[in-house]
Amino acid sequence: MAHSGTKKKLALAIGVTVFSLGLCEIALRLLPRSKALPLGQVSYQTSDGTPVADFLEASKLGFIQMVTPPTSPRPRGKFRPSLDFFLCYSDAAKLQRPWMDEQGRVPVHINAAGIRDRDDITFDKPAGQRRLVCLGDSFTFGWGVRDEDGWARQLETGLRTGGQDIRTVNCGAAGALCIDEYEWGLRNRFGKFQPDAVLVTICLNDLIPSSGLFVQGPAPDTGLRLLDLIQGAMGKTPLELDPKQDWVGLLKSLPRKAGEDAKMYGDDKPYEAMWAQGTPQRSLRAMKAWCEERKIPLMLVLWPFLQGLGPARTYPFDSLHREVASDCEKADIPFLDLRPALQSTNQEDLWVTPGDMHPNPTAQQLAVPSLLEFVRRHTAL
């Protein structure tokens, strides 16, 4: 009899649980899907703290100048020379980023030569000074971190330990975002800094179509909103890409129209500039030829997507890293892959914010020892 009562209680408990879950599912389906912004969305302020709404307003305020053919293969904006402004991040009190001020701001200074560097870095190189010109996009610029926290400045500190007058020249995000633009920039603009060596730094979004700084897979979709929420809470997010899928092959073969419709190709990652079209390979060889004419070394560094990194996670882009390494070997271009330096650190610990997945000071510091050894091995700096 007692056994029969226990079974009835268990059945009742199961029934109540199922009924409650059903009510939760109905409620979730009736509610509109929220589109909460991730923590730490970026915006801008002028040096006096005036908010700047967007790229269009920045252009009207004179923040932006255009680089156009024949000095670039496509029109590209750059910050105007002698500009000071702030990158501003929402949720500052919650994020507690120690390199930001109490308002969640990071100062940016653009010098008279139009690059994020010190005012004494001009086209006139002092006698006896040696220069490593660093070409790249926002990963070289140091987006979201202070100038002194960026890898380019830290690399310079390491190169100067013997008291030598060695300077890194940060040409990142100075009106050039793709590898063919780096080539045009080297010939027409950045070569004027009189480099003794050239370091080209790229990220995978320079090579394949992407969702910005990452590749996004489908969100959990089990057909049940409640189960979708549970899976999301357990970390099954669109950043956790299915390891059984050949993501590199899929993205390399993505047709132009399909990619543009999905916003995987765009102004910052145009179809014609991608690895599958052969443009980066040709541009790297052209830069090598330019450097050889001047008897200076060219080196290439590859940043991974800050995605799929950390213990027990799968990084799905290894095959593209190997392709780039193989092509550089054929072209006799020294190559450094930074993924091993970052692989064991959780991706979330490498981001400026969840809303801005550029490398934060931790990621920058992790990269510097490999960069320093690489540059010393391949140059006389």
C-alpha positions in Angstrom: 0.0 0.0 0.0 2.8 2.4 0.9 4.5 1.5 -2.4 1.3 2.4 -4.3 1.2 5.8 -2.5 4.7 6.6 -3.4 4.0 5.9 -7.1 1.0 8.2 -7.0 3.1 11.0 -5.4 5.9 10.5 -8.0 3.4 10.6 -10.8 1.8 13.7 -9.4 5.2 15.4 -9.1 6.1 14.5 -12.7 2.8 15.8 -13.8 3.2 19.1 -12.0 6.7 19.5 -13.4 5.6 18.8 -17.0 2.7 21.2 -16.5 5.0 23.9 -15.1 7.5 23.4 -18.0 4.7 23.6 -20.4 3.5 26.9 -18.9 7.0 28.3 -19.1 7.3 27.3 -22.8 4.0 28.9 -23.6 5.0 32.1 -21.7 8.4 32.2 -23.6 6.7 31.8 -26.9 4.3 34.6 -26.2 7.1 36.9 -25.1 9.0 38.7 -27.9 12.5 37.5 -28.5 14.8 39.9 -26.7 17.8 41.3 -28.5 19.9 42.4 -25.6 23.1 44.0 -26.6 26.3 42.2 -25.3 28.2 43.9 -22.5 30.7 46.6 -23.6 29.3 48.1 -26.8 31.7 50.6 -28.3 31.0 54.3 -29.1 33.1 57.4 -29.5 33.7 60.8 -27.9 35.7 63.8 -29.0 38.6 64.8 -26.8 36.3 67.2 -24.8 33.8 64.4 -24.2 31.2 65.1 -26.9 29.5 61.9 -28.1 30.0 61.0 -31.7 27.0 58.9 -33.1 28.5 57.0 -36.0 30.9 56.9 -38.9 28.8 59.5 -40.8 28.9 62.0 -38.0 32.6 61.3 -37.5 33.2 62.2 -41.2 31.2 65.4 -40.8 33.2 66.3 -37.7 36.4 65.8 -39.7 37.4 62.7 -37.7 37.8 60.7 -40.9 39.7 61.3 -44.1 39.5 59.1 -47.2 42.3 57.2 -48.9 41.4 56.6 -52.5 43.0 55.1 -55.7 45.7 55.3 -56.8 47.1 55.0 -53.3 44.6 52.3 -52.3 42.8 49.7 -54.4 39.4 50.8 -52.9 38.2 53.9 -51.0 39.1 53.6 -47.3 38.6 55.9 -44.4 41.4 56.8 -41.9 41.6 58.9 -38.8 42.8 62.4 -39.7 46.3 63.5 -38.5 46.7 65.2 -35.1 43.4 63.8 -33.8 42.6 62.9 -30.2 39.4 61.0 -29.2 38.0 58.3 -26.9 36.7 54.8 -27.6 33.9 54.5 -25.1 32.5 51.2 -23.7 29.0 50.8 -22.2 28.6 48.9 -18.8 31.9 50.3 -17.5 31.0 49.7 -13.8 30.0 46.1 -14.5 33.0 45.3 -16.7 35.6 46.7 -14.4 38.3 46.9 -17.1 41.4 48.3 -15.4 42.9 49.9 -18.5 39.7 52.0 -19.0 38.9 55.2 -17.1 35.9 55.3 -14.7 33.6 56.2 -17.7 34.8 53.1 -19.7 36.9 55.2 -22.0 40.2 54.5 -23.8 42.2 57.5 -25.2 43.4 57.4 -28.8 46.0 59.8 -30.2 46.7 60.0 -34.0 50.0 61.8 -34.7 50.8 64.3 -37.5 51.8 61.5 -39.8 48.3 60.0 -39.5 49.1 56.9 -37.4 48.4 55.9 -33.8 51.9 56.6 -32.6 54.0 59.1 -30.8 54.5 62.6 -32.1 58.3 62.0 -32.6 57.5 59.3 -35.2 57.6 61.3 -38.4 58.7 60.6 -42.0 62.1 62.0 -41.1 64.1 59.2 -39.5 66.8 60.4 -37.1 70.4 59.2 -37.9 71.2 55.9 -36.2 67.5 55.0 -35.5 66.2 51.7 -36.8 62.6 51.1 -37.5 60.2 48.2 -37.7 57.2 49.3 -39.7 54.1 47.4 -38.5 51.3 47.0 -41.1 47.9 45.7 -40.2 44.3 46.4 -39.2 42.7 47.0 -35.8 44.8 44.2 -34.1 47.9 46.2 -34.9 46.2 49.6 -34.1 45.5 48.3 -30.6 41.7 48.8 -30.8 40.2 49.0 -27.3 43.4 49.2 -25.3 45.8 52.0 -24.5 48.7 52.7 -26.8 51.2 51.4 -24.2 49.2 48.1 -23.8 49.4 47.3 -27.5 51.8 44.6 -28.8 53.6 47.0 -31.1 54.7 49.3 -28.2 55.5 46.3 -26.0 57.5 44.7 -28.8 59.5 47.9 -29.1 60.3 47.9 -25.4 61.7 44.3 -25.7 63.8 45.3 -28.8 65.3 48.2 -26.9 66.5 46.3 -23.9 70.2 46.7 -25.0 69.8 50.5 -25.2 69.5 50.5 -29.0 67.4 53.2 -30.7 64.8 50.9 -32.3 61.3 52.0 -32.9 58.2 50.2 -33.9 56.0 52.3 -36.2 52.3 51.5 -35.8 50.6 51.8 -39.1 47.6 49.7 -38.1 44.1 50.7 -39.3 45.6 53.8 -41.0 43.4 53.6 -44.1 44.3 50.0 -44.9 42.4 46.9 -43.7 43.1 44.2 -46.3 46.3 42.7 -47.5 46.2 44.2 -50.9 45.7 47.6 -49.2 48.8 47.0 -47.0 50.8 46.5 -50.2 49.5 49.7 -51.8 50.1 51.5 -48.5 53.6 50.2 -48.2 54.4 51.5 -51.7 52.7 54.8 -51.5 52.5 55.8 -47.8 54.0 53.7 -45.1 57.3 53.2 -46.9 58.0 56.9 -46.3 58.8 56.0 -42.7 62.0 54.4 -44.0 61.7 50.9 -42.5 64.7 48.7 -41.7 62.2 45.8 -41.5 58.5 45.3 -42.3 56.1 43.2 -40.1 52.7 42.5 -41.7 50.1 41.3 -39.2 46.8 39.8 -40.3 43.7 38.2 -38.7 41.6 35.5 -40.3 38.9 38.0 -41.2 41.5 39.3 -43.7 41.3 35.9 -45.4 37.8 34.5 -45.2 34.3 36.0 -44.9 33.2 36.4 -41.3 30.7 37.9 -38.9 33.2 40.7 -38.0 35.9 39.3 -35.7 34.4 35.8 -35.6 32.5 33.2 -37.5 28.9 32.8 -36.2 27.1 29.5 -36.4 23.4 28.9 -35.8 21.9 29.7 -32.4 20.4 26.8 -30.4 17.1 25.9 -32.1 15.6 22.7 -30.6 12.0 23.9 -31.3 11.5 24.6 -27.6 12.3 28.1 -26.4 13.0 26.8 -22.9 15.5 24.2 -24.0 17.2 26.8 -26.3 17.7 29.1 -23.2 19.1 26.2 -21.2 21.5 25.3 -24.0 22.6 28.9 -24.2 23.2 29.1 -20.5 25.3 26.0 -20.8 27.6 27.7 -23.3 26.2 26.3 -26.5 26.3 29.7 -28.3 26.7 30.5 -32.0 30.5 31.0 -31.2 30.8 27.2 -30.4 31.1 26.0 -33.9 30.3 22.4 -34.8 33.7 20.7 -35.0 32.4 18.2 -37.6 31.8 21.0 -40.1 34.6 22.0 -42.4 34.2 25.7 -41.7 37.3 26.8 -43.6 36.2 24.9 -46.8 32.7 26.2 -46.4 33.8 29.9 -46.0 36.4 29.7 -48.8 33.8 28.5 -51.2 31.0 30.9 -50.2 29.6 32.5 -53.3 29.8 36.3 -53.6 26.1 37.0 -53.6 25.3 34.6 -50.8 28.1 36.0 -48.7 27.0 39.6 -49.3 23.4 38.8 -48.6 24.5 37.2 -45.3 26.8 40.2 -44.6 29.8 37.8 -44.5 31.4 39.9 -47.2 31.4 43.6 -46.8 33.5 46.8 -47.0 36.0 45.5 -44.5 36.2 42.1 -46.0 35.5 42.4 -49.7 35.0 39.3 -51.8 37.9 40.1 -54.2 40.4 40.5 -51.3 39.9 37.1 -49.8 42.3 34.2 -49.7 40.2 32.0 -52.1 40.6 34.7 -54.8 44.5 34.6 -54.5 44.8 38.3 -53.7 46.5 38.0 -50.3 49.1 35.6 -51.8 49.9 38.0 -54.7 50.1 41.0 -52.4 52.5 39.3 -50.0 54.8 38.5 -52.8 54.6 42.0 -54.1 55.6 43.3 -50.6 58.4 40.9 -50.4 59.7 42.2 -53.8 59.4 45.8 -52.6 61.4 44.9 -49.4 64.0 42.9 -51.4 64.7 45.9 -53.6 65.6 47.8 -50.4 67.5 44.8 -48.8 65.2 44.7 -45.8 63.3 41.7 -44.4 59.5 41.2 -44.6 57.7 39.0 -42.0 54.1 37.8 -41.6 52.2 37.3 -38.4 48.8 35.6 -38.2 46.4 36.3 -35.3 43.7 33.6 -34.8 40.0 34.4 -34.3 39.6 34.8 -30.6 37.0 32.0 -30.8 37.3 28.3 -29.9 40.2 29.0 -27.5 40.6 27.6 -24.1 40.7 24.2 -22.4 38.2 21.6 -23.8 37.3 23.9 -26.7 37.7 23.2 -30.4 39.4 25.7 -32.7 37.9 25.1 -36.2 40.3 27.1 -38.4 43.6 25.2 -38.2 43.6 24.2 -41.8 43.7 27.8 -42.9 46.6 28.5 -40.6 48.4 25.6 -42.3 47.6 27.0 -45.7 49.0 30.4 -44.9 52.1 28.8 -43.4 52.6 26.6 -46.4 52.2 29.6 -48.8 54.7 31.7 -46.9 57.2 28.8 -47.0 56.8 28.7 -50.8 57.3 32.4 -51.0 60.2 32.4 -48.5 58.4 34.8 -46.2 59.1 34.2 -42.5 55.8 33.3 -40.8 54.6 33.3 -37.2 51.3 31.8 -36.0 50.1 33.4 -32.7 47.5 30.7 -32.0 49.8 28.6 -29.8 50.5 31.6 -27.6 46.7 32.1 -27.0 45.3 28.6 -27.2 45.3 27.6 -23.6 43.5 30.9 -22.4 39.7 31.0 -22.4 38.5 33.2 -25.2 36.4 35.4 -22.9 39.6 36.3 -21.0 41.2 37.6 -24.3 38.4 40.0 -25.4 38.3 43.8 -24.8 34.6 43.2 -23.9 32.0 40.7 -25.0 30.7 43.3 -27.4 34.2 44.0 -28.8 36.3 40.9 -29.3 39.5 42.6 -30.1 42.6 41.4 -28.1 42.7 43.0 -24.6 45.9 43.6 -22.7 46.1 40.0 -21.6 46.0 38.8 -25.2 48.5 41.5 -26.2 51.0 40.4 -23.5 50.6 36.7 -24.3 51.6 37.5 -27.9 54.7 39.6 -27.2 57.3 36.9 -26.3 56.6 35.0 -29.5 56.8 38.2 -31.5 60.0 39.3 -29.9 61.8 36.0 -30.5 60.4 36.0 -34.1 61.6 39.5 -35.0 65.0 38.9 -33.4 65.5 35.7 -35.4 64.7 37.2 -38.8 66.1 40.7 -38.5 69.2 42.5 -37.2 67.1 44.7 -34.9 
